[in-house]
């Protein structure tokens, strides 16, 4: 996106499940491709796999500006 000849800095937020599933990988890929030109925020929500709640915030899934619910 151009704004009077220069690139405009955007702040973008995503809401996604945040563990090893397709939706989370797509969200993380979009987020990673916005950096470093823009700021990205993730609101991570729990998901269910075979009746169990899942949420991962460590290792590969630990990113800056990550907020999880429930904490």
C-alpha positions as CSV (number, residue, x, y, z in Angstrom):
1,X,0.0,0.0,0.0
2,X,1.5,3.3,-1.0
3,X,0.7,6.6,0.6
4,X,2.1,9.7,-1.1
5,X,5.1,7.8,-2.5
6,X,6.1,6.0,0.7
7,X,5.1,2.8,2.4
8,X,2.6,3.2,5.1
9,X,3.2,1.4,8.4
10,X,0.2,-0.8,9.3
11,X,-0.8,-2.4,12.6
12,X,-2.6,-5.7,11.8
13,X,-4.4,-8.0,14.2
14,X,-5.3,-11.7,13.7
15,X,-7.6,-13.9,15.7
16,X,-6.8,-17.6,15.4
17,X,-6.5,-20.9,17.2
18,X,-2.8,-21.2,18.1
19,X,-1.5,-24.7,17.9
20,X,-0.5,-27.1,15.2
21,X,-3.3,-26.9,12.8
22,X,-3.7,-25.4,9.3
23,X,-5.4,-22.2,10.4
24,X,-2.6,-21.4,12.8
25,X,0.1,-22.1,10.2
26,X,-1.6,-19.8,7.7
27,X,-2.0,-17.0,10.3
28,X,1.6,-17.3,11.4
29,X,2.8,-17.2,7.8
30,X,0.8,-14.1,7.1
31,X,2.1,-12.5,10.3
32,X,5.7,-13.4,9.5
33,X,5.4,-11.9,6.0
34,X,4.2,-8.6,7.3
35,X,7.3,-8.1,9.4
36,X,9.4,-6.0,9.7
37,X,7.6,-3.3,7.7
38,X,4.4,-3.6,9.7
39,X,3.4,-4.5,13.3
40,X,1.3,-7.7,13.7
41,X,-0.7,-8.8,16.8
42,X,-2.1,-12.2,17.5
43,X,-5.1,-12.9,19.7
44,X,-4.7,-16.7,20.3
45,X,-7.7,-18.7,21.3
46,X,-8.0,-22.2,22.4
47,X,-9.2,-24.9,20.1
48,X,-10.4,-28.5,20.7
49,X,-8.8,-31.7,19.4
50,X,-10.6,-34.9,20.3
51,X,-12.4,-33.1,23.1
52,X,-9.3,-31.6,24.7
53,X,-8.5,-27.9,24.8
54,X,-5.3,-26.9,23.0
55,X,-3.2,-23.7,23.0
56,X,0.5,-23.5,22.4
57,X,2.5,-20.4,23.3
58,X,6.1,-21.8,23.5
59,X,8.8,-22.7,21.0
60,X,7.7,-22.3,17.4
61,X,4.4,-20.6,18.5
62,X,6.1,-18.0,20.8
63,X,5.9,-14.7,18.9
64,X,5.9,-11.1,20.0
65,X,2.6,-9.3,20.5
66,X,0.8,-12.6,21.4
67,X,-2.2,-12.5,23.6
68,X,-3.9,-15.7,24.6
69,X,-7.4,-16.5,25.8
70,X,-8.0,-18.0,28.3
71,X,-4.6,-17.2,29.9
